[in-house]
Amino acid sequence: VYTPMSFLEMTKINTSDYITLTSFLQQPFYTTFILNIPDNFSNGIFYNIPLDELVNAVDDALEKGYSLALDCDVSEKTFSQKYGVAVVPENIENNEKAMTYIVEETTVSPEFRQQEFENYDTTDDHLMHIVGLVKDQNGTEYYKVKNSWGTTGERIGNGGFVYMSKAFFRLKTISVMVHKDALSEKVKSLLTL
């Protein structure tokens, strides 16, 4: 029988070693703020960094052998557990084709990301685990994301993993939680950790 505190003690995880990174334009970069989203009912603090730096922080963490907790929106038709992919096709007519073929993807700017968040097309609706990077036959990188919806069955592709394009990540990610040691010295100094 565990209490929340005894379970935490058993894991030997020091929660102060972890921070949550995000990227939105309504707050100055390299500051902290409370992101007003439904699942942030405990008023957790987010560190705001530029979008390119958010992507780089994830890549740096993975290169150093760290994984990251991912809070993102999976309500898009182009997030498919069945096919094990999450993409943002440039042409909406390619949404279905993108499940089984490589198609050109949308360029996601910070402004486009912000617009989709403010019009509620991007919200926090699912948590997953970024565990690695994979490449397609063209050398394009995707995040290997462990989902929680099982590993087998007719509706589960890639053994329960989703290959998430960086375009999808840039558009649909609310935040990532990462160990402080996984961050570059530059990011650490700018965030004054």
N, C-alpha and C positions, 0 to 999 in steps of 0.2 A: 504494500500500500504506500503510495507516494502522495505527498502534498506538492503544490507547485514549487516550493522552495527546496524540498528534499530531492525532487526530480532534477532541478537545476544543479544542485550540489553534486548529484550522481554523475551528470554529464561532464562536469568540470569545465563548462563553458563560461568564460568571463564575458558577459554581455557588453561590457564597456569597451571591448576590443572591436566591436562592430559598429559601422555607421551606415546610414541610408543615403544614397546619392540619387539625385534627380536632375532634371533640366527643364526649367520653364522660364518664360520671359517676363512674368509678372513680378519677379523678385530679382534683386541684383545678384549677379554671380558671385560665388565664393562667400555667400552668407548662408545662414540657417533660417528656416521658417517652418511653420506648421502648414502642411498641404491640406487644403480643405477637400477631402475626398471621403466617401462613405466609410471605408474600412479603417480610416485613421481616427477611430473613436477615442483612442487614448492620447490623442494630440502629440504623436511622435514627431520628432525633429528631423527634417530633411536638409541635406547639404545640397545647395544648388550650384551646378557647374554647367559650362557650355555643352551643347549636345555632342560635338565632336570629342570633347574630353570625356564625356560619359562613355562613349563607345571605346575610347582608348583605355579608360580605367578598367572596363570589363576585359578587354584584350590583355592588358598587363596582368590582371589578376589570374586569368587562365594560364598565361605563360609562366607565371610563378607557381602554378600548381594549386591555386585556390579555386573554389567554386563560389557561386553567388546565388542568393535568393532573388527571385524575379517577381515583381508585381506588375502585371500587364493586362491588357484587354484582349480577350480571345473570342469576342463576339463577331469578328469579321468572317465572312464566307470563305476567305482565303486563309483562315486558320483551320487546318484539318488534322484532327487526330487520326482519322482513317488513313490518310495518306502520309501522315507524319511530317507535314510541312506547314510553314507559316510565311506567306509572301505578300507583297503589295504590287500587283501588276500595274504597269503604266497605263495600259488600256483595260478598262473594266470588262470589255468583251473577252479578255483572256483569263478571267477569273477561274473558270472551270478547267481550261487547258493548263493553267499554272499548277494544278494539283499533280499532274503527271509529266509535265514538260517544263523546261527552263524557258521563261519568258522575260522580256525586258521589264524592269521594275521602276517604280516611281522614285524620283529623287526627293528625299524628305528633308526639307529645310527646317530650321528652328521655328520659323513663322508658320509653316504648314502644320507642324506638330502642335503649336500653341492653338491654332485655329481649331483643330480637331478636338483638343481638350476642352476648349471654351464652348464649343457647340455640342458637347457631350457625346461625340462620336468615339472618343477615347475616354475610358473610365477604368477604375480598378475593379476587375471582376475575377481575377484568378492569380494564384501564386504557384510558381514552379521553381525549378532549380537549374541554373546554367552550369553545365559540367564540362563543356569542351567546345572545340571548334572543329568543323568538318568543311571540306571543299567539294564543290561539284566538279564535273569534268572540264569546266572552263576555268577552274581555279578560283571561283567566287566563294567567299567564306560565309558560313552559316553558323549560328550558335547551336550547339547540341544541348537541347533543353529536356530535362527529365520531367515528365508530367505525372500526375497522380491518378490517372484514369485507367490504370491497369496496363498489362504488358502483352496480353493476347486477346484474340477474338476478331471477329469480322470487321469491327469498327476501329481497330487499333493497328496502326502502321508503325514501322521502325521499332518494334519491340517496346512501345510506350514512350519513345523519345520523339521529339519534334525538332526538325531542322528549321530554325528560324532565321530568315534572311536579316541582314543588317538593316535593310530598309524597313522591314516589319518592326524590328527592335526600336529603331529610331522613332517610328510613328506611334507605336502602341505601348511602349514601356512607360509605366508610371515611375517606378524606382527599382533600384537594386540595393540589396544589403550585402556589404562586403567587409572582410576583415581589414583592419587598418594597415596591417603589414603587407597587404596586397597592393596598396597604392604606391604610385611613384612618389619620389621625394618632392617633385615639383607640386603635385596635387596636395600632398600633406602640408607643404609650407603655405600654399595659397588658402587652405582651409583652416590653418592655425589649429591643428589637432593637438 
